[in-house]
Amino acid sequence: MEARSSYRQREILDALRQAGGAMRITALAEALDVTNETVRRNLHALVDGGMVEKTHGGAQLVRAEADPEVEGNFRQRFEENTAAKRMIARHVAAMIPNDASLFLDIGSTTAHIADALRNHQRLLVVTNSVYVAYRLAMRNENRVFMAGGALRSHDGGAFGSDAMDFASNFNTEYAILSSAGITAPEGFTLFDLEEARFSRLVMAHAAQRIVAADSSKFGREAPIVIGDPAQVDFLVCEAEPPEDIRHAARAWGTEIRIARGAA
């Protein structure tokens, strides 16, 4: 029994790392195919060991930022590669006309895009990001629809069945999405299963899909494939991808657009 518990605790730690450091108990149970009670029981031992701390309805790593293979929290990611992300944000914003309807996800690059869209008018925005909602609501006659559910402590994102059901009510002209990694064999990938599921849903409900990602994502591997990369119409980045990704994008039918100009 002790060996089984130790194995299960390692599984929980691995799942938390892959999710960026925090997950809800229900998501952990689903990812590991166990009961909520099994997760709670093993979390108690991890909390006692100082590796995990409880959050409302979930848990987070005490020092998720110490693992270089895991994305940091939202503020850390927002402040990384800011020059590249701002160039990308301006380019994507220029692709979106006034009066457009769009999905925006919780990525840090997407947050910069929300900032770049603040002078647009009469947008209809559907998002699961509290940052995006805050930046675009109550200005320029925008209509902002925020997916419901508990907000994650590390990025202010809403996920789960309530958020998915809410987003499925909308069909938009654009879906603007982020990606943790881009490789030729796998396409666009993420560390978090709930994020990937939300991205798949909004891609199916949008006429045009745009992935915004800076060059640090090229060749970076993440464990969860967002979906068929052929669904992505545009990849916007600030530098040319390596040849294998350019070749793959041609096969996918994805147009690569390079953002230029000062940050």
For each residue, the residues with C-beta under 8 A, 3 or more apart:
1: 4 5
2: 5 6
3: 6 7
4: 1 7 8
5: 1 2 8 9 41 42 45
6: 2 3 9 10
7: 3 4 10 11
8: 4 5 11 12 32 34 38 42
9: 5 6 12 13 42 45 46
10: 6 7 13 14
11: 7 8 14 15 32
12: 8 9 15 16 28 32 39 42 43 46 52 59
13: 9 10 16 17 46 51 52 61
14: 10 11 17 18
15: 11 12 18 19 23 28 31 32
16: 12 13 19 21 22 23 28 52 59 60 61 64
17: 13 14 21 61 64 67 69 70
18: 14 15 70 191 192 223 224
19: 15 16 22 23 27 191 192 193 194
20: 64 70 71 72 73 154 155 191 192
21: 16 17 60 61 64 65 70 71 72 73 154
22: 16 19 55 58 59 60 61 64 152 153 154
23: 15 16 19 27 28 31 58 59 60 194
24: 27 28 57 58 150 152 159 160
25: 28 29 36 39 40 43 57 58 59
26: 29 30 36 57 160
27: 19 23 24 30 31 58 159 160 193 194
28: 12 15 16 23 24 25 31 32 39 58 59
29: 25 26 32 33 34 35 36 38 39
30: 26 27 33
31: 15 23 27 28 193
32: 8 11 12 15 28 29 38 39
33: 29 30
34: 8 29 38 39
35: 29 38 39
36: 25 26 29 39 40
37: 40 41
38: 8 29 32 34 35 41 42
39: 12 25 28 29 32 34 35 36 42 43
40: 25 36 37 43 44
41: 5 37 38 44 45
42: 5 8 9 12 38 39 45 46
43: 12 25 39 40 46 47 52 54 59
44: 40 41 47 48
45: 5 9 41 42 48 49
46: 9 12 13 42 43 49 51 52 59
47: 43 44 50 51 52 53 54 59
48: 44 45
49: 45 46 52
50: 47 62
51: 13 46 47 61 62
52: 12 13 16 43 46 47 49 59 60 61 62
53: 47 59 60 62
54: 43 47 58 59
55: 22 58 59 60 153
56: 150 153
57: 24 25 26 150
58: 22 23 24 25 27 28 54 55 152
59: 12 16 22 23 25 28 43 46 47 52 53 54 55
60: 16 21 22 23 52 53 55 64 153 154
61: 13 16 17 21 22 51 52 64
62: 50 51 52 53
63: 66
64: 16 17 20 21 22 60 61 67 70 72 73 154
65: 21 72 73 76
66: 63
67: 17 64 70
68:
69: 17
70: 17 18 20 21 64 67 191
71: 20 21 77 180 191
72: 20 21 64 65 76 77 80
73: 20 21 64 65 76 77 154 155
74: 77 78 106 108 111 131 154 155 156
75: 78 79
76: 65 72 73 79 80
77: 71 72 73 74 80 107 108
78: 74 75 82 108 111 112
79: 75 76 82
80: 72 76 77 108 216
81: 84 85 214 216
82: 78 79 85 86 112 263
83: 86 87 238 263
84: 81 87 88 214 215 216 237 238 239 259 263
85: 81 82 88 89 108 109 112 214
86: 82 83 89 90 112 116 263
87: 83 84 90 91 238 259 260 261 262 263
88: 84 85 91 92 109 112 113 212 213 214 236 237 238 259
89: 85 86 92 93 109 112 113 115 116 212
90: 86 87 93 94 116 259 261
91: 87 88 94 95 236 257 259 260
92: 88 89 95 96 113 116 176 210 212 236 259
93: 89 90 96 113 116 117 120
94: 90 91
95: 91 92 174 210 234 236
96: 92 93 100 102 117 120 123 174 176
97: 100
98: 120 121 122 123
99: 121 122 123
100: 96 97 120 123 124 173 174
101: 123 124 125 126 170 171 172 173 174
102: 96 123 124 125 126 172 173 174 175 176 206
103: 125 126 127 167 170 172 174 175 176 177 202 205 206
104: 110 113 114 125 126 127 129 132 176
105: 110 127 128 129 176 177 178 195 198 199 202
106: 74 110 111 127 128 129 131 132 155 156 157 178 195
107: 77 110 111 177 178 179 212
108: 74 77 78 80 85 111 112 178
109: 85 88 89 112 113 178 212 213 214
110: 104 105 106 107 113 114 129 132 176 177 178 212
111: 74 78 106 107 108 114 115 129 131 132 135
112: 78 82 85 86 88 89 108 109 115 116
113: 88 89 92 93 104 109 110 116 117 176 212
114: 104 110 111 117 118 129 131 132 135 136
115: 89 111 112 118 135
116: 86 89 90 92 93 112 113
117: 93 96 113 114 120 123 135 136
118: 114 115 135 136 139 140
119: 140
120: 93 96 98 100 117 123 140 142
121: 98 99 140 141 142
122: 98 99 140 141 142 143
123: 96 98 99 100 101 102 117 120 136 140 142 143 144
124: 100 101 102 142 143 145 172
125: 101 102 103 104 132 133 136 142 143 144 145
126: 101 102 103 104 145 147 167 170 172 202
127: 103 104 105 106 132 133 144 145 146 147
128: 105 106 146 147 157 158 159 163 167 198
129: 104 105 106 110 111 114 132 133 155 156 157
130: 133 134 146 151 156 157 158
131: 74 106 111 114 134 135 156
132: 104 106 110 111 114 125 127 129 135 136 144
133: 125 127 129 130 136 137 144 146
134: 130 131 137
135: 111 114 115 117 118 131 132
136: 114 117 118 123 125 132 133 139 142 144
137: 133 134 142 144
138: 142
139: 118 136 142
140: 118 119 120 121 122 123
141: 121 122
142: 120 121 122 123 124 125 136 137 138 139
143: 122 123 124 125
144: 123 125 127 132 133 136 137
145: 124 125 126 127 166 170
146: 127 128 130 133 158
147: 126 127 128 158 162 163 166 167
148: 158 162 163 166
149: 158 159 160 162 163
150: 24 56 57 158 160
151: 130 156 157 158
152: 22 24 58 155 156 157 158 159
153: 22 55 56 60
154: 20 21 22 60 64 73 74
155: 20 73 74 106 129 152
156: 74 106 129 130 131 151 152
157: 106 128 129 130 151 152 195
158: 128 130 146 147 148 149 150 151 152 162 163
159: 24 27 128 149 152 163 164 194 195 198
160: 24 26 27 149 150 163 164 194
161: 164 165
162: 147 148 149 158 165 166
163: 128 147 148 149 158 159 160 166 167 198
164: 159 160 161 167 168 197 198 201
165: 161 162 168 169
166: 145 147 148 162 163 169
167: 103 126 128 147 163 164 170 198 201 202 205
168: 164 165 201 205
169: 165 166
170: 101 103 126 145 167 205
171: 101 205 206 207
172: 101 102 103 124 126 175 202 205 206 207
173: 100 101 102 206 207 208
174: 95 96 100 101 102 103 206 207 208 209 210
175: 102 103 172 202 203 205 206 208 209 210
176: 92 96 102 103 104 105 110 113 210 212
177: 103 105 107 110 188 199 202 203 209 210 211 212 226
178: 105 106 107 108 109 110 211 212 213
179: 107 182 188 189 190 211 213 217 226
180: 71 189 190 191 217 220 222
181: 186 188 189 190 217 219 220 221 222
182: 179 187 188 189 211 213 217 218 219 220 235 241 245
183: 186 187 189 219 220 221 245
184: 244 245 247 248
185: 248
186: 181 183 189 221 225
187: 182 183 225 226 227 228 229 232 248 252
188: 177 179 181 182 211 213 225 226 227 229 232
189: 179 180 181 182 183 186 221 222 223 224 225 226
190: 179 180 181 195 196 199 222 224 226
191: 18 19 20 70 71 180 195 222 223 224
192: 18 19 20 195 196 224
193: 19 27 31 196 197 224
194: 19 23 27 159 160 197 198
195: 105 106 157 159 190 191 192 198 199 224
196: 190 192 193 199 200 224 225 226 227
197: 164 193 194 200 201
198: 105 128 159 163 164 167 194 195 201 202
199: 105 177 190 195 196 202 203 226 227
200: 196 197 203 204 226 227
201: 164 167 168 197 198 204 205
202: 103 105 126 167 172 175 177 198 199 205 206
203: 175 177 199 200 206 209 226 227 231 232
204: 200 201
205: 103 167 168 170 171 172 175 201 202
206: 102 103 171 172 173 174 175 202 203 209
207: 171 172 173 174
208: 173 174 175 233 234
209: 174 175 177 203 206 231 232 233 234
210: 92 95 174 175 176 177 232 233 234 235 236
211: 177 178 179 182 188 232 234 235 236
212: 88 89 92 107 109 110 113 176 177 178 236 237
213: 88 109 178 179 182 188 217 235 236 237
214: 81 84 85 88 109 217 237 238 239
215: 84 218 237 238 239 241
216: 80 81 84 220
217: 179 180 181 182 213 214 220 237
218: 182 215 237 241 242 245
219: 181 182 183 242 245
220: 180 181 182 183 216 217
221: 181 183 186 189
222: 180 181 189 190 191
223: 18 189 191
224: 18 189 190 191 192 193 195 196
225: 186 187 188 189 196
226: 177 179 187 188 189 190 196 199 200 203 229
227: 187 188 196 199 200 203 231
228: 187 231
229: 187 188 226 232 248 249 252 254
230: 252 253 254
231: 203 209 227 228
232: 187 188 203 209 210 211 229 235 252 254
233: 208 209 210 253 254 255
234: 95 208 209 210 211 254 255 256 257
235: 182 210 211 213 232 241 249 254 255 256 257
236: 88 91 92 95 210 211 212 213 257 258 259
237: 84 88 212 213 214 215 217 218 241 256 257 258 259
238: 83 84 87 88 214 215 258 259 260
239: 84 214 215 258
240: 246 256 258
241: 182 215 218 235 237 245 246 249 256
242: 218 219 245 246
243: 246 247
244: 184 247 248
245: 182 183 184 218 219 241 242 248 249
246: 240 241 242 243 249 250 256
247: 184 243 244 250 251
248: 184 185 187 229 244 245 251 252
249: 229 235 241 245 246 252 254 255 256
250: 246 247 253 254
251: 247 248
252: 187 229 230 232 248 249
253: 230 233 250
254: 229 230 232 233 234 235 249 250
255: 233 234 235 249
256: 234 235 237 240 241 246 249
257: 91 234 235 236 237
258: 236 237 238 239 240
259: 84 87 88 90 91 92 236 237 238
260: 87 91 238
261: 87 90
262: 87
263: 82 83 84 86 87
